[in-house]
Amino acid sequence: MTFQGLLAVWTLCLVCVRGWEAPWFCHGNNCPEFTVVHTNEDFEERFYSASHWITVDVAIPNKEEVTKALWTLYYYSKGENEEKANVDLPWPSIILMEGDGDEKHGSVSWPVPPGTHLPKPSNATIKETDIPAGTVYVRSFGGVASEADAYDNVDQLKASLEAAGKSFNPDRFVAAGYDPPLRVINRHNEVWLFAD
């Protein structure tokens, strides 16, 4: 195991001992757990614990299809499921994009906190997915994020990682939003690139 890997395991163990303290931008929600391994001027290196999500795949990742997927998950959480039950799902909502050019596809997901009972969806497009533990490079920005903002921040993150000599997958990224649409101040958005 590399020194970086040992450091990630050690810091993860500290979190296990002290307990998870979610950052301010989770706004008291049960966000996916992570440990900050290193803070750079332009990005953060995090080690995320394995996490569980509900997901809708998006064949054509444009604004309309992503919005439709977000509403599908929202309505599921508000009782559009076989038990007609509300499900408390925290932020962030994430949009995963994979591929390049015309080969792009994606998905929209919300995290499922441990111990949450998930009723069977009424909508067959909703599925459960797991994201394994791993290292993620993160660039944060504020405001109401647009698609152009996400791509611009991904490009800036890629340039910062290349300058820092970090190895990452250039054809797979996440745009994460931590705020409901009606929140107007203290908004927090992120883009993630996955370490190779």
N, C-alpha and C positions, 0 to 999 in steps of 0.2 A: 504494500500500500504506500502511496506517495505521502509526502509530508502534508500536502494540501488535503488529502483524504483523511489522514489522521486528525488534522485540525478540525475538519468538519464533524467527524465522529465525536471528538472531545467536546466541542461546543454543543453538539446535539445532546450529549450526556448531561451537560450542565443544565440545559433546558428541562430534561427529564427530572433532575433533582429539584430545581427551583420551581418548576411549573411554567407553563406557557403564559407569557404576558403579551397579549396582542397589541400591536402598535396603534397609535391614535387613529389612523385612517380606517381601521376596522369599525370604529364608532361603537364599540362595545359588542360587536357581533363575534361569533365563533368562526373566525377566518381560518383557512388552512395554515397549519403550523410551519414555521420556518425559523432558521437560525441565520443571523448575518455572519458570514464567514469573513468578509472583507468589504470595506467601504472605500470606493475610489471617488475621485472628484466628480466623475460623470456617470457612475453606475454603482450598483451594489451587487455583491456576489452572495447569494443565499443558498442554504441547503434546506430543501423542503422535505418534510416527512411525507410518507405515502398518504394519498387522500382519495376520497370517494366523491363522485359527482353525478348529477343527472345531466343528460346531454341530448341535444338535437343536432344531427348532421346537416350541413349546408352544402349542397352540391355546387351552387354558384354563389360564392361569397361576396354578394353586393349588399348595399345598405338595406334594401327591401327584404331580402331573404334573412339577413341577420336579425332585423327587427321582428319579422314573423316568428323566428325561432325563440327570441327572447319572450315574446308574448305567449307562446305555447308553454314555455316553462313557468311563466308567471301564473297563467290560468291553472296549470296543474297544481301549483302551490296553494292556490286559493279555492281548491275543491273540485276542479275538473279532473277527477280520478275516480276509480271504481268504488272507493269508500266515501266519496263526497267530503273528504277531510282536508282541513287546512294543514299545510306542512311549513314549518318555520325554516326557511332557507336563507342563510346569510349571504352577504356580498363577499368576495367580488363575483360578478358575472365575468366570464372569460370567453373570448373569441379566439379559437385556435386556428391558425392558417398554416397550410402545408402546401408544398409544391412551388412551382415557378411559372410565370407567364400564364398561358392558357390552361395549364395543368393544375391550377390552384383549386383546392377544396378546403373545407373547414368544418367547424362545429362551434356551437354555443353551449356553455355549461354553467351550472351553479353548484357550489360545494354542498356536500351533505355532511353535517357534523356527526361525529361518532355517536352511536346509540339512537340515531333518528330513524323512526319507522317510516318507510316509504310505501304509500299505497300503490297498487298497480295502476299505471297510467291508463286513462281512457284513450289517449292519443298514441297510436302505435309508433310514431316517430320518436318518442321519448325512450331513452335507454339509460342504463346505469353504466358508468365507466370508472376505472381506477387509474390514477396517475401514480406511477412508482416514485419512491424517494429519489432525489437527485439534485444536482447543482443547477441553478438558474441565474442568469445575469439579468439585472433589472434596471430600467431607466424610468424615473418617475416624472410626472408633469401634472399641472393643475388644469382647471377650467372644464368646460364642456367639450369633451374630446370628439373630434370628427374622424372619419376614415383617413383623411389627409394627415391629420395630426399623428395618428398611429403609425402610418408609413414613414413620416418624417422622423419620428422618434426612433423607429427601428433602424433607419439608415444611420442616425447619429450614434445609436448604441453599437451597431456593427463597426463603425469607424473607431469608436473608443476602445472596443475590445481588440480590434486589430492592432491599434497603437500600443495596447497593454500586453500584447502577445498572448491573448487568451484564445483557446480553441473552442469553437461553437458550431452548431448546425445552422447554416445560413438560410436554409429553405423551410424553416419551421419556427413560428413565433406565436406568442400570445399577446393579445391586447386585453388588459384587465381594468374593469371599472368598479370602484368601491362605493358608488353613490346612487341612490334612486334619482329619477329624473327631476324631481321637484326641489332637490337640495341645490341651493344657489351659491353657497360659500363653502370654503374648506373642502373643495372637491379634490379627489386624488385618483389619478390614472397611472397605469404602468404598462410598459411593454417588456416582455420576457423573451430571452433567447436561451436555448438549452445548451449546456456544456457538452462537448463531445467526450 
